[in-house]
Amino acid sequence: MIVDLAAQRAMDHLAKVGFDRLSESERILATVWQFAAGVANHGFAGYYGSRRGDLAFHAPAALRAIGADGLAMIAEEANAQFGPGGPSPDPKLRAEQLKQLGEPAFGAFGELEQRYFDAEESIDAHFEAWFERQRGAAQSAA
């Protein structure tokens, strides 16, 4: 898939320049790709406990940007388990936050994972459609 290649390029650029210097499209590509892979493969606790969770703070906005509003709500609810400030983008601070979360938060993660896997929305379909719209707009502008 072309969107996977673009997401990988966005991740490579992120590693070089940091989140703040990415274009909005690169932010969306990197964030959605990391969210989808992290939650699908390791659940929310694993997602937040890994480097993929570095972009969790941006996941609700990125998911809304691609049209995955239901999944954005799930990401928002998962982020809310960390309190009003949400999960830290710093992996060491986020690891400390995870240690402080109690059983209710981990129970919520389990429920949110179930909702994620039961969702009628396809993150892949939204992601690919969004990417094609981006490419079409770029080609029209050229």
Z-matrix of the N, CA and C atoms (Angstrom, degrees):
N
C 1 1.450
C 2 1.525 1 109.84
N 3 1.304 2 115.41 1 137.72
C 4 1.454 3 121.68 2 -179.86
C 5 1.523 4 110.67 3 -66.69
N 6 1.336 5 117.10 4 -35.90
C 7 1.464 6 119.69 5 -179.31
C 8 1.538 7 110.81 6 -62.84
N 9 1.317 8 117.67 7 -33.95
C 10 1.467 9 120.39 8 177.40
C 11 1.521 10 111.17 9 -64.52
N 12 1.321 11 116.67 10 -40.36
C 13 1.465 12 120.35 11 178.08
C 14 1.524 13 110.61 12 -65.34
N 15 1.317 14 115.96 13 -41.96
C 16 1.469 15 119.68 14 178.28
C 17 1.526 16 110.92 15 -64.57
N 18 1.327 17 116.60 16 -39.43
C 19 1.466 18 120.19 17 178.14
C 20 1.526 19 110.43 18 -64.90
N 21 1.313 20 116.94 19 -40.16
C 22 1.467 21 119.67 20 178.07
C 23 1.527 22 110.56 21 -64.45
N 24 1.319 23 117.07 22 -40.44
C 25 1.468 24 119.83 23 176.65
C 26 1.528 25 110.39 24 -62.50
N 27 1.323 26 116.38 25 -40.81
C 28 1.470 27 120.07 26 178.30
C 29 1.531 28 110.46 27 -63.45
N 30 1.339 29 117.02 28 -39.21
C 31 1.470 30 120.25 29 177.89
C 32 1.527 31 110.63 30 -66.22
N 33 1.314 32 117.32 31 -39.44
C 34 1.461 33 121.06 32 177.45
C 35 1.528 34 110.48 33 -63.45
N 36 1.322 35 116.03 34 -42.18
C 37 1.466 36 120.45 35 179.03
C 38 1.531 37 110.17 36 -67.05
N 39 1.314 38 116.88 37 -39.41
C 40 1.469 39 121.61 38 176.27
C 41 1.519 40 110.33 39 -56.89
N 42 1.319 41 117.05 40 -45.24
C 43 1.467 42 121.20 41 -179.44
C 44 1.530 43 111.61 42 -62.44
N 45 1.325 44 116.15 43 -31.31
C 46 1.466 45 119.99 44 -178.44
C 47 1.524 46 113.23 45 -82.82
N 48 1.341 47 117.19 46 -41.47
C 49 1.465 48 119.04 47 -169.65
C 50 1.528 49 114.86 48 -117.41
N 51 1.321 50 118.24 49 -12.50
C 52 1.459 51 120.80 50 -178.06
C 53 1.524 52 112.26 51 87.79
N 54 1.304 53 115.92 52 161.42
C 55 1.464 54 123.54 53 -174.42
C 56 1.524 55 112.50 54 -60.15
N 57 1.322 56 117.18 55 -43.79
C 58 1.463 57 120.91 56 -175.03
C 59 1.521 58 113.57 57 -63.16
N 60 1.310 59 117.90 58 -22.72
C 61 1.470 60 121.08 59 -177.64
C 62 1.527 61 112.87 60 -99.08
N 63 1.330 62 116.94 61 4.83
C 64 1.466 63 120.73 62 175.60
C 65 1.523 64 109.80 63 -80.76
N 66 1.318 65 115.93 64 152.82
C 67 1.466 66 119.57 65 169.85
C 68 1.533 67 107.44 66 -71.08
N 69 1.317 68 116.52 67 164.23
C 70 1.464 69 119.31 68 179.06
C 71 1.527 70 110.79 69 -61.86
N 72 1.312 71 117.63 70 -38.28
C 73 1.466 72 120.10 71 177.67
C 74 1.526 73 111.13 72 -62.70
N 75 1.327 74 117.06 73 -41.88
C 76 1.464 75 120.46 74 178.34
C 77 1.531 76 110.58 75 -65.21
N 78 1.318 77 117.55 76 -38.00
C 79 1.470 78 120.90 77 177.60
C 80 1.521 79 110.41 78 -61.26
N 81 1.317 80 115.78 79 -44.34
C 82 1.465 81 120.61 80 -179.97
C 83 1.528 82 110.23 81 -65.91
N 84 1.325 83 116.67 82 -47.08
C 85 1.463 84 120.62 83 179.70
C 86 1.526 85 111.22 84 -56.74
N 87 1.319 86 117.16 85 -51.03
C 88 1.464 87 121.19 86 -177.35
C 89 1.521 88 111.52 87 -64.91
N 90 1.317 89 116.23 88 -44.74
C 91 1.464 90 120.24 89 -175.64
C 92 1.519 91 112.22 90 -67.20
N 93 1.319 92 117.15 91 -47.89
C 94 1.476 93 119.89 92 -178.48
C 95 1.521 94 110.02 93 -65.01
N 96 1.310 95 116.93 94 -41.78
C 97 1.461 96 120.27 95 -179.38
C 98 1.524 97 110.69 96 -61.98
N 99 1.324 98 117.15 97 -44.45
C 100 1.461 99 121.03 98 -179.64
C 101 1.534 100 111.03 99 -68.13
N 102 1.325 101 116.83 100 -40.60
C 103 1.463 102 120.61 101 178.78
C 104 1.528 103 110.78 102 -61.90
N 105 1.337 104 116.02 103 -50.62
C 106 1.465 105 119.79 104 -177.34
C 107 1.520 106 111.39 105 -60.45
N 108 1.319 107 117.00 106 -46.49
C 109 1.467 108 120.38 107 -178.98
C 110 1.517 109 111.27 108 -68.41
N 111 1.312 110 117.30 109 -42.38
C 112 1.460 111 120.79 110 -176.82
C 113 1.515 112 113.15 111 -65.77
N 114 1.321 113 116.34 112 -49.23
C 115 1.471 114 119.82 113 -177.11
C 116 1.527 115 110.50 114 -71.63
N 117 1.321 116 117.49 115 -43.12
C 118 1.471 117 120.00 116 -178.12
C 119 1.522 118 111.95 117 -63.92
N 120 1.318 119 117.53 118 -36.63
C 121 1.461 120 120.34 119 -175.51
C 122 1.529 121 114.84 120 -92.06
N 123 1.328 122 117.19 121 -28.14
C 124 1.464 123 118.80 122 -172.08
C 125 1.524 124 114.67 123 -134.71
N 126 1.327 125 118.02 124 4.41
C 127 1.447 126 120.72 125 -177.98
C 128 1.524 127 110.71 126 71.64
N 129 1.322 128 115.80 127 177.21
C 130 1.466 129 119.47 128 -176.88
C 131 1.519 130 112.95 129 -67.37
N 132 1.304 131 118.16 130 -41.49
C 133 1.474 132 118.93 131 179.89
C 134 1.525 133 110.37 132 -61.89
N 135 1.322 134 117.28 133 -41.85
C 136 1.462 135 120.72 134 177.76
C 137 1.516 136 112.40 135 -67.79
N 138 1.318 137 115.97 136 -37.99
C 139 1.464 138 121.29 137 177.62
C 140 1.528 139 110.06 138 -60.96
N 141 1.317 140 116.05 139 -51.41
C 142 1.467 141 119.28 140 -179.21
C 143 1.522 142 112.46 141 -68.02
N 144 1.304 143 116.93 142 -28.94
C 145 1.459 144 120.80 143 -179.09
C 146 1.515 145 114.25 144 -80.26
N 147 1.326 146 116.83 145 -6.30
C 148 1.465 147 120.77 146 -178.54
C 149 1.525 148 110.33 147 -112.15
N 150 1.324 149 115.59 148 174.53
C 151 1.470 150 121.06 149 177.13
C 152 1.532 151 111.24 150 -63.44
N 153 1.316 152 117.94 151 -22.65
C 154 1.467 153 120.13 152 177.79
C 155 1.517 154 111.01 153 -60.25
N 156 1.320 155 116.46 154 -30.69
C 157 1.459 156 121.38 155 -179.73
C 158 1.514 157 113.97 156 -73.35
N 159 1.327 158 118.13 157 -5.37
C 160 1.467 159 120.71 158 178.62
C 161 1.523 160 111.59 159 -59.22
N 162 1.317 161 116.47 160 -27.00
C 163 1.463 162 121.10 161 -177.74
C 164 1.530 163 112.60 162 -103.48
N 165 1.321 164 117.63 163 9.96
C 166 1.464 165 121.29 164 -176.78
C 167 1.525 166 112.66 165 -58.37
N 168 1.319 167 116.72 166 -33.19
C 169 1.464 168 120.24 167 -179.67
C 170 1.533 169 111.23 168 -59.53
N 171 1.330 170 117.12 169 -27.51
C 172 1.469 171 122.01 170 -176.78
C 173 1.536 172 112.16 171 -97.12
N 174 1.314 173 118.07 172 -7.20
C 175 1.465 174 121.01 173 -173.74
C 176 1.531 175 113.91 174 -58.76
N 177 1.331 176 120.46 175 -47.39
C 178 1.471 177 117.54 176 -179.69
C 179 1.529 178 113.22 177 -58.11
N 180 1.331 179 117.35 178 -44.17
C 181 1.470 180 120.47 179 -179.90
C 182 1.528 181 111.01 180 -66.25
N 183 1.321 182 117.10 181 -41.16
C 184 1.472 183 120.47 182 -179.57
C 185 1.527 184 110.64 183 -65.29
N 186 1.314 185 116.85 184 -41.57
C 187 1.460 186 120.37 185 179.45
C 188 1.530 187 111.25 186 -66.29
N 189 1.325 188 116.66 187 -38.84
C 190 1.469 189 119.38 188 175.94
C 191 1.527 190 110.22 189 -64.14
N 192 1.323 191 116.81 190 -38.39
C 193 1.464 192 120.95 191 -178.91
C 194 1.525 193 112.06 192 -60.96
N 195 1.322 194 117.20 193 -32.17
C 196 1.476 195 119.21 194 179.46
C 197 1.525 196 111.78 195 -90.52
N 198 1.332 197 117.31 196 -1.88
C 199 1.464 198 121.03 197 178.14
C 200 1.510 199 114.95 198 93.84
N 201 1.328 200 117.94 199 9.17
C 202 1.466 201 122.25 200 -179.85
C 203 1.533 202 109.06 201 -94.08
N 204 1.333 203 116.06 202 67.05
C 205 1.457 204 120.84 203 -173.77
C 206 1.530 205 113.67 204 -64.44
N 207 1.322 206 117.14 205 -38.56
C 208 1.463 207 120.09 206 178.69
C 209 1.521 208 111.63 207 -65.24
N 210 1.312 209 116.54 208 -41.80
C 211 1.462 210 120.47 209 177.80
C 212 1.526 211 110.74 210 -68.88
N 213 1.325 212 116.62 211 -32.52
C 214 1.471 213 120.42 212 176.17
C 215 1.521 214 110.32 213 -62.53
N 216 1.326 215 116.43 214 -39.50
C 217 1.472 216 120.04 215 178.10
C 218 1.523 217 110.32 216 -64.24
N 219 1.316 218 117.20 217 -39.80
C 220 1.463 219 120.79 218 178.42
C 221 1.528 220 109.66 219 -63.68
N 222 1.323 221 117.16 220 -44.98
C 223 1.474 222 120.97 221 178.87
C 224 1.522 223 110.23 222 -62.23
N 225 1.313 224 117.28 223 -40.25
C 226 1.466 225 121.80 224 179.00
C 227 1.531 226 110.57 225 -62.55
N 228 1.321 227 116.76 226 -44.27
C 229 1.461 228 120.83 227 179.78
C 230 1.530 229 111.03 228 -65.82
N 231 1.320 230 116.59 229 -38.26
C 232 1.467 231 119.96 230 177.48
C 233 1.524 232 109.89 231 -65.72
N 234 1.329 233 117.65 232 -45.39
C 235 1.461 234 121.17 233 178.20
C 236 1.526 235 111.57 234 -61.05
N 237 1.330 236 116.61 235 -34.53
C 238 1.466 237 121.18 236 -178.50
C 239 1.528 238 112.40 237 -64.46
N 240 1.320 239 118.03 238 -19.67
C 241 1.472 240 120.53 239 178.71
C 242 1.534 241 110.61 240 -63.37
N 243 1.331 242 116.69 241 -19.46
C 244 1.464 243 121.78 242 -179.77
C 245 1.527 244 112.20 243 -87.68
N 246 1.327 245 117.00 244 -0.69
C 247 1.447 246 120.72 245 -178.38
C 248 1.515 247 111.03 246 97.33
N 249 1.329 248 116.46 247 -176.29
C 250 1.467 249 120.80 248 -174.21
C 251 1.529 250 114.52 249 -59.60
N 252 1.317 251 118.35 250 -30.40
C 253 1.459 252 121.25 251 179.57
C 254 1.508 253 113.59 252 -81.14
N 255 1.329 254 117.52 253 -10.80
C 256 1.455 255 121.66 254 -179.05
C 257 1.517 256 112.58 255 68.98
N 258 1.305 257 116.87 256 -173.88
C 259 1.464 258 121.00 257 -179.91
C 260 1.532 259 111.18 258 -72.63
N 261 1.293 260 115.95 259 138.83
C 262 1.457 261 120.60 260 178.41
C 263 1.525 262 110.14 261 -69.41
N 264 1.344 263 117.56 262 143.93
C 265 1.455 264 119.30 263 173.12
C 266 1.537 265 112.19 264 -74.10
N 267 1.325 266 116.29 265 -13.45
C 268 1.462 267 121.09 266 178.37
C 269 1.527 268 109.31 267 -83.87
N 270 1.333 269 118.35 268 121.04
C 271 1.468 270 119.96 269 -174.68
C 272 1.530 271 114.04 270 -61.14
N 273 1.324 272 118.63 271 -35.41
C 274 1.465 273 120.23 272 179.64
C 275 1.523 274 111.01 273 -69.01
N 276 1.329 275 116.76 274 -43.46
C 277 1.468 276 119.95 275 177.77
C 278 1.521 277 111.04 276 -66.10
N 279 1.334 278 116.17 277 -39.62
C 280 1.465 279 119.74 278 179.51
C 281 1.522 280 110.94 279 -65.80
N 282 1.334 281 117.68 280 -35.78
C 283 1.465 282 121.00 281 176.77
C 284 1.525 283 109.75 282 -62.21
N 285 1.316 284 116.80 283 -40.37
C 286 1.471 285 120.81 284 176.85
C 287 1.522 286 110.22 285 -65.60
N 288 1.319 287 116.32 286 -41.72
C 289 1.459 288 119.90 287 177.03
C 290 1.528 289 110.71 288 -59.00
N 291 1.339 290 115.84 289 -44.16
C 292 1.464 291 119.98 290 179.99
C 293 1.523 292 111.48 291 -60.33
N 294 1.336 293 116.24 292 -40.08
C 295 1.467 294 120.21 293 178.96
C 296 1.520 295 111.32 294 -62.31
N 297 1.326 296 116.27 295 -31.87
C 298 1.464 297 121.17 296 -177.25
C 299 1.536 298 113.02 297 -80.58
N 300 1.320 299 116.04 298 -18.34
C 301 1.466 300 118.65 299 -179.47
C 302 1.522 301 109.53 300 -68.08
N 303 1.291 302 115.51 301 138.77
C 304 1.458 303 120.07 302 179.04
C 305 1.520 304 112.15 303 -91.85
N 306 1.303 305 113.81 304 -177.95
C 307 1.461 306 121.11 305 -179.75
C 308 1.528 307 112.79 306 -56.63
N 309 1.347 308 118.86 307 -37.78
C 310 1.473 309 117.34 308 178.64
C 311 1.533 310 113.01 309 -57.90
N 312 1.318 311 117.44 310 -38.72
C 313 1.470 312 120.37 311 179.52
C 314 1.526 313 110.75 312 -66.61
N 315 1.321 314 117.32 313 -42.27
C 316 1.462 315 119.58 314 179.95
C 317 1.528 316 110.98 315 -69.65
N 318 1.330 317 116.21 316 -31.80
C 319 1.459 318 119.51 317 173.17
C 320 1.522 319 110.99 318 -65.24
N 321 1.330 320 115.91 319 -40.61
C 322 1.467 321 120.37 320 177.17
C 323 1.524 322 110.28 321 -63.44
N 324 1.342 323 117.12 322 -39.92
C 325 1.466 324 119.83 323 177.09
C 326 1.525 325 110.35 324 -57.22
N 327 1.324 326 116.73 325 -43.85
C 328 1.463 327 120.35 326 179.47
C 329 1.518 328 112.16 327 -61.10
N 330 1.324 329 116.72 328 -43.72
C 331 1.466 330 120.50 329 178.27
C 332 1.522 331 111.24 330 -65.26
N 333 1.325 332 116.37 331 -40.68
C 334 1.460 333 120.70 332 179.76
C 335 1.529 334 111.44 333 -67.21
N 336 1.326 335 117.11 334 -36.80
C 337 1.470 336 120.34 335 175.37
C 338 1.519 337 110.18 336 -61.50
N 339 1.319 338 116.26 337 -42.39
C 340 1.465 339 119.39 338 179.29
C 341 1.519 340 110.26 339 -61.89
N 342 1.332 341 116.47 340 -43.84
C 343 1.467 342 120.09 341 177.06
C 344 1.531 343 111.25 342 -62.54
N 345 1.328 344 116.22 343 -39.15
C 346 1.466 345 120.92 344 178.72
C 347 1.533 346 110.22 345 -60.18
N 348 1.327 347 116.76 346 -48.27
C 349 1.463 348 120.33 347 -177.51
C 350 1.528 349 112.61 348 -73.52
N 351 1.333 350 117.12 349 -25.75
C 352 1.460 351 120.97 350 178.87
C 353 1.526 352 112.94 351 -87.68
N 354 1.312 353 117.18 352 -8.23
C 355 1.467 354 121.02 353 -175.16
C 356 1.518 355 111.30 354 -58.86
N 357 1.317 356 114.31 355 140.47
C 358 1.462 357 120.64 356 176.81
C 359 1.529 358 110.08 357 -74.48
N 360 1.327 359 115.69 358 -25.22
C 361 1.463 360 120.55 359 178.96
C 362 1.518 361 110.29 360 -69.42
N 363 1.300 362 115.40 361 140.96
C 364 1.461 363 120.54 362 174.23
C 365 1.522 364 107.52 363 -105.25
N 366 1.313 365 115.60 364 113.56
C 367 1.460 366 118.83 365 179.25
C 368 1.521 367 110.39 366 -60.74
N 369 1.322 368 117.51 367 -37.35
C 370 1.461 369 121.01 368 179.24
C 371 1.528 370 111.32 369 -64.09
N 372 1.325 371 116.98 370 -44.23
C 373 1.464 372 120.47 371 -179.29
C 374 1.526 373 110.60 372 -64.37
N 375 1.328 374 117.07 373 -44.55
C 376 1.470 375 120.34 374 177.64
C 377 1.527 376 110.94 375 -61.77
N 378 1.319 377 114.99 376 -43.95
C 379 1.461 378 120.76 377 -176.82
C 380 1.532 379 110.58 378 -63.12
N 381 1.322 380 116.39 379 -47.03
C 382 1.459 381 120.33 380 -179.78
C 383 1.526 382 111.62 381 -65.76
N 384 1.343 383 117.51 382 -41.67
C 385 1.470 384 120.36 383 179.14
C 386 1.528 385 110.56 384 -64.20
N 387 1.322 386 116.89 385 -42.85
C 388 1.465 387 120.82 386 177.24
C 389 1.528 388 110.01 387 -60.06
N 390 1.322 389 116.39 388 -45.99
C 391 1.456 390 120.70 389 -178.06
C 392 1.531 391 110.89 390 -61.86
N 393 1.317 392 116.69 391 -42.58
C 394 1.468 393 120.02 392 178.87
C 395 1.533 394 110.90 393 -64.06
N 396 1.339 395 117.30 394 -37.89
C 397 1.469 396 120.14 395 176.20
C 398 1.521 397 110.31 396 -63.60
N 399 1.328 398 117.15 397 -40.13
C 400 1.463 399 121.39 398 178.51
C 401 1.522 400 110.94 399 -62.81
N 402 1.323 401 114.80 400 -44.62
C 403 1.480 402 119.47 401 179.68
C 404 1.518 403 110.70 402 -64.68
N 405 1.333 404 116.67 403 -41.67
C 406 1.463 405 120.41 404 178.82
C 407 1.520 406 112.06 405 -63.30
N 408 1.334 407 116.39 406 -41.21
C 409 1.458 408 119.90 407 178.80
C 410 1.526 409 110.89 408 -66.43
N 411 1.322 410 117.28 409 -38.01
C 412 1.468 411 121.19 410 179.45
C 413 1.533 412 110.05 411 -66.78
N 414 1.325 413 116.42 412 -39.17
C 415 1.463 414 119.81 413 -179.74
C 416 1.526 415 110.79 414 -69.65
N 417 1.342 416 117.39 415 -36.58
C 418 1.457 417 121.56 416 178.73
C 419 1.527 418 110.91 417 -67.40
N 420 1.314 419 116.21 418 -34.88
C 421 1.462 420 121.28 419 -179.04
C 422 1.523 421 111.95 420 -73.86
N 423 1.330 422 116.13 421 -23.02
C 424 1.480 423 119.78 422 -176.07
C 425 1.502 424 113.01 423 -79.56
